[in-house]
Amino acid sequence: MTANPYPLGLRLDGRRVVVVGGGVVATRRVPALLDAGADVLLVAPELTPALRARADAGRLRWVPRRFAPEDLDGAWLVQVAIDDPAAAESISVAAAERRIFCVRADDRTAATAWTPAVTRHGPVTVAVLGGGDPRRAMTIRDAIRDLLAARLVPGDAAPTHGASAAEGTTGATEATGGRQTGRVALVGAGPGDPELITVKGWRLLTAADVVVADRLVPGLLLDELRPDVELVDASKIPYGPSRAQEEINQILVDRALAGAFVVRLKGGDPYVFGRGGEELLACAQAGVPVTVVPGVTSSIAAPAAAGIPVTHRGVAHEFVVVSGHVAPDSAASLVRWDAVAGLRGTLVILMGLKNLAAITDTLIAHGRSPQTPAAVVQEATTGTQRVLRSTLGAVAAETLAADLRPPAVVVVGDVVGALDG
Ligand code: SAH
């Protein structure tokens, strides 16, 4: 019976790790080493295209030949990713002489270190060793990953104070008045289907103390919040009474300054007609750290859900997303409808139903053909999705006749029929 392995988390930042081999095993092993900040030296006569791309990008150093013992000079760890047993054994011997731990893909019993099956959940890393059975390790790892994703593990910490640059944090990170400042995440919830939130958005949502949600946010995402989470409904019904944006900004800032982790959950993507920028500025001005998590925007997802690609080879090389909430002839309009009418590609109009007749008239008046295919997609990606296919000339009247209502996206362009058989 062999002794138990002793688990460790290696901090490889800036430390040399030698990987021998340039095939599929190395391709799978290298990303986690780079993610850990290791100084990777790759020794192999040939590389897979994925490894080659990393070498070309300067992310690792490639020595294009077979292994030589001097390659291990200065290394802290070596990973053997070749399947020639004699060559692998000679690397093991060279590593043992230098007291360098050696992972062997070809023969785990000959290795001095084993790589566990891993799942990552924000700052948490779960590593599983299967007692000599890698498949058992993966099965257990998968089960733990499912538990984490389903939020069944208590004490799932909010992101640590002052997130990494990779999270796109803006704003001050100092504590205010001696009190620990909380933080705000502006999270895109996706277009409607609760499964269309990003993995990161979901993780932050499950860690929130306070959730400030839009009207367009999928209700099922909110159903699943812990009972102790404070839910603030920032509903803004179009053209109806609306809670002032300043008030929402104030709630975000106040709760965060009181120490809470606040998730501002917004339909689609936070920066597509979502006023996310104003909220970010308000937080930054108050010294509250902000993270932005992009979302799947309805401007692309709603056409897709109706079988309409926003671009298609040979059909459209551009797509333009426009807000229709201001009438084209209004002094407040910032859209050059004449220029938009001159485009050949795809036009996606959000918040456009109320002004649809005026918008389509304006596009036609400036030269877009009334025969151009057009579609309206209401409540895309939800169980109540409705799709109307029409033409630019007829879509406004048909939308009225069919009683289509917001939220809906209007798509204009030849892509509307591009996938029709
Ligand atoms: N930030 C959002 C857009 C906010 S503006 C995003 O990126 O998707 C609100 C408009 O988005 C609605 O009036 C409608 O035009 C569109 N919209 C949002 N969700 C939609 C859905 N599920 N189906 C169709 N249109 C939608």
Residues whose N, C-alpha, C, O or C-beta is under 5 A from the ligand:
A	BS01	SAH	P191 G192 G267 G268 D269 V272 F273 G274 V296 T297 S298 S299 A302 I349 L350 M351 V377 Q378 E379 A380 P406 P407 A408 V409
